Amino acid sequence: MKKKSITIMLLVVLVSVLMAGCNIKTLGADEYYVQIKGEGKMEQGYRYYTLNGYNSDGDEKEITFMSMKAENNGKLREDAYLRILAKPKDKKAKQMNEVISYEEVKVDDIPTKAKEKLDIK
């Protein structure tokens, strides 16, 4: 009985440690890189962008996401590069259906094959 209790306690601690270092929402998300081109499209008071994104293998997906920027009417900086975490409907889908997050990144942070597709020299 003592061994069983110790095993259960160790499992609880292990799961807790793993969960603390892991964001459940991002599990299964793919990483894509886009460059902001244009002003996006205003819909119901929100600004949406639809851009082609590229993963580290250079694979392309069309990604639509809403700007979270409060100032400047939601416009993102022209020519800025973003890293987007998104989940596809299925792996073969041409479009991502759930953007979890995005952040602006420097050119040096973009994988080589994605840089090539974004025409970054």
Secondary structure in CASP SS format (residue, H / E / C, confidence):
PFRMAT SS
TARGET T0000
AUTHOR 0000-0000-0000
METHOD secondary structure of the structure
MODEL  1
M C 1.00
K H 1.00
K H 1.00
K H 1.00
S H 1.00
I H 1.00
T H 1.00
I H 1.00
M H 1.00
L H 1.00
L H 1.00
V H 1.00
V H 1.00
L H 1.00
V H 1.00
S H 1.00
V H 1.00
L H 1.00
M H 1.00
A H 1.00
G C 1.00
C C 1.00
N C 1.00
I H 1.00
K H 1.00
T H 1.00
L C 1.00
G C 1.00
A C 1.00
D E 1.00
E E 1.00
Y E 1.00
Y E 1.00
V E 1.00
Q E 1.00
I C 1.00
K C 1.00
G C 1.00
E C 1.00
G C 1.00
K E 1.00
M E 1.00
E E 1.00
Q C 1.00
G C 1.00
Y E 1.00
R E 1.00
Y E 1.00
Y E 1.00
T E 1.00
L E 1.00
N E 1.00
G E 1.00
Y E 1.00
N C 1.00
S C 1.00
D C 1.00
G C 1.00
D C 1.00
E E 1.00
K E 1.00
E E 1.00
I E 1.00
T E 1.00
F E 1.00
M E 1.00
S C 1.00
M C 1.00
K C 1.00
A C 1.00
E C 1.00
N H 1.00
N H 1.00
G H 1.00
K C 1.00
L C 1.00
R C 1.00
E C 1.00
D C 1.00
A C 1.00
Y E 1.00
L E 1.00
R E 1.00
I E 1.00
L E 1.00
A E 1.00
K E 1.00
P E 1.00
K C 1.00
D C 1.00
K C 1.00
K C 1.00
A C 1.00
K C 1.00
Q E 1.00
M E 1.00
N E 1.00
E E 1.00
V E 1.00
I E 1.00
S E 1.00
Y E 1.00
E E 1.00
E E 1.00
V E 1.00
K C 1.00
V H 1.00
D H 1.00
D H 1.00
I C 1.00
P C 1.00
T H 1.00
K H 1.00
A H 1.00
K H 1.00
E H 1.00
K H 1.00
L C 1.00
D C 1.00
I C 1.00
K C 1.00
END
